[in-house]
Amino acid sequence: NVGQLVRLRTDDLSKLLRGHHAKCTAVEVVVLLVCSSEKVAQSLIDAGVQHVICTTGRLRESISRMFASAFWEAMATPETNVEEAFHKALVLLRAQGDEGACDAGLLVLLPDMGGAVMRSTSVPSMPSRASFASLDSGGGSPPTAAASALTSVARVRELLFEPHLDKQPEDFFGRQLELWQVLQNFGGPRRVVCVHGESGIGKTAFARFLARFVHTPGRLFQDGVLYDPDWPARQEPLPWLALETAWKAMGVSSWDREQAGFQPNRPYDELFASLRAELSEDPRRWLLIVDDADSRREGASMPKVKVGALEQHLADLLDHSNVTLLLTAKQPWKGELLGGFKVMNIPLRPLDELTSVKLFMQRIHRPLGPGDFLEPMILASM
């Protein structure tokens, strides 16, 4: 009659679960991120659980946490089912490099839509140019199964990284003067504007609102905004993110470009050259938004990128394509030139008291957190 730890064998678990079949069938998914959990997962499936995610080997704890975070975040979206959430989480794992791609191969979803085991190998890592060269040299198309699997990768990426410009930023309020200033510059000969201000002043919310405003039909950059609020959470370099958004605007599948050899792990210079080539072939006006340009400029976000590389590539884009730039930064761009184009610096100042009160009243319709009260520097030290 004393509680104790009991080792439960797989067959004993199966017997135990058989007596609760009705309850098990109501369970949509069980996630077992422990080493070699496939046998236990199969017992749960036999008992009636709809889906089980398990492993076939030793999974690193860091990868386990990363997968769990991505999977449950995807599941929080009502229209996303277990299979889609599983694929989305795997795509994010593979974007982390060799370690993530290796451990992703240990993850299994039981069962798939056809009743068979769905292994993560159905979402392979991005093919290399060499692999496409070997397929092309054979004179034929890739095997049907391989083509289907690779096509599913492109579809998963499209689902996962769908642009979200239509979302209204919660923290945007006021700023009519600054919006007018930016649009006045873009409506004239100016092609580079930097909106600057201290941390937490609202630069990102400003960029999100402006992107949503100018990309809609009939506006200045209709279907030509290269930006997504989710970019900061992604690991790929800026030119690749811009390329993906440009391809979508052009109606081109990322899969078509990847089949031709485009990969996010290509050198930074090559990616920017590809972006320039793509934009120069399309006559529409493009708006590229570079949020937090300070860190990108200093190479902090891309350790392998040399200091000054961003300015060089942006200048090249301005010279050879119909692109306009909106930068957000903590400091002004110091009047430097980009490809002969003067940077117009527009300060983003604190909201006046009345507007601040209106913003606060707008926020209190949801639970408030420390970020609503504390200064950014204090939050960063917590």
N, C-alpha and C positions, 0 to 999 in steps of 0.2 A: 504493500500500500504506500510505498515511498516512490516519488518521482525519480526516474533515472534515465540515462541515455541508453537506448536499445538500438542495436544495429539491425536495420530492416533489409532483408533480402528482397531481390526484385520479384521473385515468385510470390513471396508473402505479401508484397505491396499489391500485386495483381489480384490476389484473393481478397484483400481488404477492399479494394476499389470496386470489385464486382458487385458488392452489396450496396453500392451507392451509385449505380449507373445513371439514374435519373438526375441526380445532382451533378454528376460529371459532364453530362451532355449539355448542361447549361453554361459550362465554362468555355469561354471563347478561346483563350490562349493561356498557356503556362510557359514561362521562360526559365530554363534551367541552365544558367551560365556557370556551371561547375564542370570540372574536367571529366571527359568521357561519360556523358550522361545519356547516351543514346538508348540504352536498355531501359532505363527508368522512363524515358520519354515514350518509348513504345508501349510500356505498361499503361501509361496515362491515355494514349491513343486508343488502346484496346478497351479501356474502361469507358470510353465515350467522349473524352475531351476533344474539342474541335481541332485545335492546333497546339503543337508543342515545339518550341525552339530549344535545341540542345546542341551539344558539342561532341566531336569524335576524337578529341585529344586534349592536350593541355593548353588552355587559353590564358594568355597574359591578363593580369588584373586590369591594367590600364586599357587594354583593348576591350575587355568585358564591360568596363564602365562606359567607355565611349559608345559601344554598340547599344547598351541599355538606354543611355540618354537619347540617342538618335531614334531608336525604335519607339520608345514610349512617347517621345515628342511627336512623331508621325502618327501614332495611334490616337493622340489627343484630337486630331482632325476628324470630324464625324464621317466624312466621305472616304477616308482611307481605311482599307481592310488590312487584315494581318499580312497577307502576301505582299501587298504594296509596301507596307511599313518595313517588312523584312528586307526587301530589295533596296529601299531607300537607305536604310542603316548600313547595308553592305557597301553601297556606293561611297558613302562617307568614310567607311573604314579604308577602302582601297585608295582614297585620296590622300591618306596619311603616309603613303610610301610603302616600302617593302615589308616592314613589320606588320602594318595593318592588313596588307594584301595577303600575307602568309597566314595570319590568324583567321582572317575572314573565311579561308578555305575549310576551317574546322567547324563552322556553324551550319546547322541543318534545320530545315523547317519540315515538320511532320504534320499531316501529309500535304501534298500539293493538290491542285484542283482535280487531278486525275486519280488521286488516291495513292500515289507513289511518293517516295521520299524526295523532297526538294533540297538539294545540296546547294551551297553557295557557289559552287562552280558553274551554276547556270547564270551567274552574273560575273563573268570573268573580268580580270583587270584589263585596262585599256590596251588594245593590240598595238604593237610597235610597227614602225614603217617597214622593218625587215619582214615581219609576218605578212604584211600586205604584198610586199615584193615577191615573197615566195608563192603566194596565191596567184599573183598575176603572171609569174613566170610559168605556171602550170598551164596557162592558156584557158583556164576555166573558172567558174565561180566557186566560192567556198562551199563545203558540204552544207546540206540543208540545216542540220542541227546547229552547226557552228554559226551559220548566218543568222538563224533565229535567235540564238543566245546573244550574239553581238548586237542585233537589232534591239533586243529587249534592254540592253544596257543604255542605248541612246534614248529609248522611250522612258526608262526609269529616270534618267538625268533630266529629261524634259519635264517630267512630273515633279521632280524634286526641286528643280531650279526655275520654276515658272516665275516670270517677272511679277512683282507685286506693286506696281506703280499706282494702282487704283485704291490702295489703302489710304485712308485719311489719317495722317499722323496725329496721335492724341495730344502731343505736347506742343502743337503749333497753334499760336494765337497772336493776332496782330501782325506786325511786320509788313504792313502795306507799303510803307515808304521804301523799305529795302527791296521789296519785290518790284516796285515801280522802277527803282534805280537799275536793277539787274536787267529787267526787260527793256528798258530804254537803251542800255548799252548793246544788248543783243539785237535790238531792232535797227541799230545803226551800223557803223563800220567796225565796232569793237568785236573781238572774237575771244577775248580772255578776260574773265572776271574772277576775282578772289574775294569771297566773303569770309571775313576773319573776326575772331572774338575769343574771349577766354573760354576755358573748358566749362561745359554745362550751360552755355549761353543759349543754345538752341540751333547750332549750325547744321547738325544732321537733320533735325526736323525741318529746317528751312529748305535744305536740299531735297528732301523727300516731297515736300509740298510743291516746290517749283517743278520738279520732275513730273509729278502727277498733272500739274496744270498745263505745261507746254507740250506734252506729248499727245494730248487729245485731238480729235479731228478738227481741222480749221485753225489750229494754233501754230505757233512759230516752228516747232520741231515735231510736227505730227508724225508719229510712228518712227521717230528718229532719236529717242533718248537712250543713251547707253549708260544705264545705271539700274541698280536694284538694291533696296535697303538690306537685303540679306548678304550682300557681298562681304561685309566685315567678318561674318561667321564662316566664310569659306577659305580654303587653303590655297586655291589656285592663284597665280599672279594676276595683276590688274589687266594686262592685255588679253589674257585668255578669257576673263570674265566679260570684257568688252566685246571680244570676238563672238562668244556665245550669244550675247544679246543682239549683236548686229545680224548674225545669221538668222535668228528668229524673226527679226524685223524684215529681212529679205525673203522670208519663206523658205529658207534653206535648212535642212536637217543637220544637226551636229554630226550625226552618223555619217552623212555623205562626206563631210569635211574630214572626219577622223579616218575614213576609209582611204582618203587621198593622202594621209600622212600627218594631219594636224593632231598634235597631242599637247596637253597642258604642261608636260614636263620638258618641252623643248626649250632651248635657251631663251632668255628674256629678250635679247635683241631680235631673234627670229620671230618671236610672237608679235612684237611691235611692228616688224616689217610686214607680217601677214595682215595685221590689223590695218595698216596703212594701205596695202594693196586692195583689201576688201572695200574699205570706205571710199577709195579713189574711183572705184568702178561704179559706185552708186551716186547719182547726182543729187540726192536729197540732202537737206541740211541736217547734220548730226550734232547732238549735244552730248559730250562726254563729261560726266560729273565725277570728279576725283575728291571724295570725302577724306578728311584728315590728311591733307596733302603734306603736312609737316613730316609725319613719320615715313610716308612713302618717299618723300624727297631725300630724307637722310639715310634711306636704305634700311631703316629699323624693321619694317615689315617684311623685307626680303634680304636677309643677310648676305646672300651671294650677289646682290646687285650693287654695283659701285655707286658711290655718291656722285650725284650730278647726272646719272643715267636717265632719270625721269624727265628732267628738263630737255635733254637732247632728243628723246623720243617724242615728247609732246610737241616740240618745235618742228620735228620732221612731219608729224601728223598735220600740223597747221599749214605747212608749206605744200603738202602734196594731196590734201583732201579738203572737203567742204565741212570740216569739223569746227565746232565752237566748244570752248572749255569753260566749265564752272568748277572752281577750286574752293574748298573750305579749309581753313587753317587757323591756328592760334595767333599767328603773326602775319602782317601784310607781306606781300610777295616782294617788297623792297624795290619796286619800280624796275625790276629787271625785265629784259625782253625775251620773248619766246618766239624764235623764228622771225624776228622783226616786228612782232605784234606786242604792243604795250599791254601790261597787266593792269586792269582797273581794280583797285582795292576798295571794297565797300565794308565799313565796319558794322558789326552786329552788336548793338549796345543793349544793356539791360532793359527790360520792359519797364514802362512807367507804372506807378502804383495802381492805377485803376485797371490797367490791362493785366497786371499780375494777380489782382483779386479775381478778375474774370476767369483767368486760367486756373486759379486754385479752385474756384467754384465748379469749374468744368471737371476737374480731377476728382473731387470728392464723391463723385458718383461711383467710384470704385474704391476698394481698400487702399489706404495710403501706406507708404513704406518710407524707410529712411531717406531714400533718394528724393523724396518730395520736400524734405526739410533741411537736410545737411548740405554743407558746401561740398563741391566735388573733391577738393583736396582732402577733406575729412573722410569722405566715403572711400577714397583710394587707400587711406591708411588703415581702414578697419579690416 
